[in-house]
Amino acid sequence: MKLSTEGPLLRPEYMWETSLDPATVADTFVACGVLYGIERDRRRKGLKVSFAVDLYDGRIADQLDIPIVNVYKRMTMVNYNPRLPVL
């Protein structure tokens, strides 16, 4: 959902609908206007980026399979740092 910040109240300006099961998504992050979703990868016993939504034009890529190397034992959250361009 994109919220309008014009005026004193926040109002929904645009909403995206996806066919993703929210129970499978472990975390999400936004980088350069694209919302990425992370889920558990049972084949590799790790995490993977499984979908992306371009927040500018609404394009959805829901067949992604990009592994994430987890150097920590129990990662609970992912953030994107635009200054360093790293997760």
N, C-alpha and C positions, 0 to 999 in steps of 0.2 A: 504494500500500500504506500502510495506517495501522498504525503500530507502537504497541504497548502499552508504557508506561513504568513500569508497576507492577512492583515487585520489582527485583532486580539485573540482569536480562537483558531485552533488547528482544525482543518476540515479535510476529509479524504478528497484527493484530487484525481487519483487513478489507482486501480487495483489490478493485480495480475492473478490469474487463475492457473494453477498447474495441476497435473494429475499425480503428484507425488504423495506418497504415504508419509505423513508427518512422524509416524512412529519409527521410520527407518533413518531419518535425518538426525545426525548427532550434533551438528553445529552448522552455522552459516557465517559468511563474512562478505563484505563488499570491498571490491578493489576496482578502481577506475570505472565506476558506474556499472559494474557487473556483480550481481549477487550469486555467490557460489554456495553449493550445499555439500556437506561432508557426511559420509555414512561409513559404517563399518564394512570392511572388505573381508568377508569370511574366507575367500580363497587364499589371500596373502596374509591373513591374520593381522590386519592393520586397518588403516583408514584410506579412503579415496575421495576425490572430488567427483561427485556423481551427476551434478547438474549445474547449469548456469543460466541466469536470466539477465539479459541486457536491459537495464533499467531506463535506457534512453529510447529504444525502439521496440521493446517488448519481445524480442526474439528469445526463444527458449531452446537450450541445448540440454536434453535430458538423457542422453546416451553416453555421457562422459565416463571414463574409467582411468582417472589420473591418480596414481598412488601418492600418498603422503608418507614420507619417512618420519616416523615418530622416534626421536632420539631420547624422549623421556618415557618413563614407565607408565605414568598415568596422566596423560594430557587431558585436561577437562575443558579447555577453551582455546579458540584460535582467533587471533587478531591480525590485521594487515597494517603494516607500517609504511605509509606512502613516502616517507623521507628516505627510507632505506630500501624500498620495494621488496620486503621480505614478509613472510608469515611468522 
